[in-house]
Amino acid sequence: MPLTTLDLVSRARWTDPSFDRRDFLRVCSLAAAAVGLPATAGEAFAASAAQGRRPSVIWLSFQECTGCTETLLRTTKPALDELILDLISLDYHEALMVPSGKLAEEVRYKAMEANKGKFILVVEGAIPAKDGGIYCKIGGKTAVDILTEAAEMAGAIIAIGSCASWGGVPSAEPNPTGATGAPMILKGKTVVTIPGCPANPYNFLGTALQYATFGTLPALDELGRPMWAYGRTIHEHCPRRAHFDAGRFAQQFGDEGHRQGYCLYKLGCKGPATHASCATQHFGDIDGAWPIGIGHPCFGCTEEALAFRVPLHQTIEIERPAPPDTYPPIHAEHGGVSPVATGVAGLVGGALLTAGYMASKSLGRKDDGEAAPPGPPAGTRKED
Ligand code: SF4
């Protein structure tokens, strides 16, 4: 198979004496921690990669803007070069490989043959299905054919971004090319979807590294999304949630409420209906770098029913009202005090006060046996 630039750089890195085992373990531990896998997973990544078992990844690009690749390029835990050189073997990626044309096609076919049934197929971009799929062709083949052929040979299939997951922006009305997602083309196959525009790179890394190391996929919801990343809505972890609960809303961009960081619901925030982890895992490894973090309402980019369908600043119905609109059915004991207990406490308190009073009298008694003048119990006098 012709060597790609990535192959050569990877080999140089593995033989570079300055890149030692400790560096590598650090990369693996960072990767495991960043995607929420247990600490032992980092060691498993390292052991697996050290034995030369870096999984082959074939990355197909169709109707897309390369935004998902771009956001992956900006990860630092691990950095993309560490990921593709140390943890996986990125055998085909049109934006990141040097070969082009016939040579690139040859590399892809040979990598798929050599890793049949084991490689991870990543799909970025929507697939145009209308008119026989003529709106996207590579090397004379339609995207539908390229995807179907690769999926037959893959060990796992991951659709990265909303375009590959369900059609994304190319599928917006009137959808002239019949753009759709990989799961709709590959009916009957398990396709992990990592929607987002762009997808959060750590949602992808977590899935890819789990498969690469353990040969398993995470628990998925009915849309193929990993539950650990898409099991909750943005609204559930939003840092502006306290303002929502308190009824403090920005009414217009730039008004006082907006400047104060109030809730963006009235500006069209789709966070209450959007399942994604952006509120806790920001972009570009920069704290606060996500739409709501920079003052813009969430536009629901992971949700097929919202993104590119419901206007950006149109408010939505909240389907699952949460406190303070409703409260969970809790009936906590609030520690009410019974009359008997009050009486006992009164008796005990009285006895203690009396004892204190008697003790103070006793302490105040002069040695000559003369009683000190009566006064309030110890601890209750001004001078105490
Ligand atoms: S409506 Fe949007 S800005 Fe407001 S709390 Fe929910 S997710 Fe955050």
Residues whose N, C-alpha, C, O or C-beta is under 5 A from the ligand:
A	BS01	SF4	I234 H235 C238 R240 R241 F244 C263 L264 Y265 C269 G271 P272
